[in-house]
């Protein structure tokens, strides 16, 4: 690891993988939030579109990754697309579950006082769904790292996955383990960032947990 940091190979390729991971995570999470919000608001939309989403998610990403590389090239774009497809579903499923878990009595109370559907969504459904959404984001950020590496394995010119392949070919076992450690630290760091944002955004959940634990 020291040798890889000194010659710049790990640092340079780490930057590429971090960019691919974050870009794919943000794209996949955004699409998951939008589609999850639409499906969570309408039973008709869920019956029409959700089976296709499940079918798409069932397809192994390793199997379609070569096709994505052919369609989008060997550059960063194909890795972002692969990463986004992997990060998409956890956010989608948790967004739907969070919106559907809102209290029916609270929604009926808003309607009884002439509240609009937007007000019911803003004051009841969205705050109730936020803890679920952050669980999905937490899972998605870890899976995004895996997605970026899978894309780099299939076809790339840079990145930690590309560096792993190079060191495997040269039988540099110690070099491979050093990159695996870097990837683990990268995943832990991104997980910690999502957790820090969750504690600031969904602060009432942390306070409830503290109350239960007697703090």
Buried (B, 14 or more C-beta within 10 A) or exposed (E): EEEBEEEEBBEEBBEBBBBBBBBBBBBBBBBBBEBBBBBBBEEEEBEEBBEEBEEEBEEEBEEBBEEBBEEBEBEBBBBBBBBBBBBBBBBBBBBBBBBBEBEEEBBEEBEEEEBEEEEBBEBBBBBBBBBBBBBBBBBBBBBBBBBBBBBBBBBBEBBBBBBBBBBEEEEBEEBBEBBEEBBEEBBEEBBEEBEEEBEEEBEEBEEEEEEEEEE
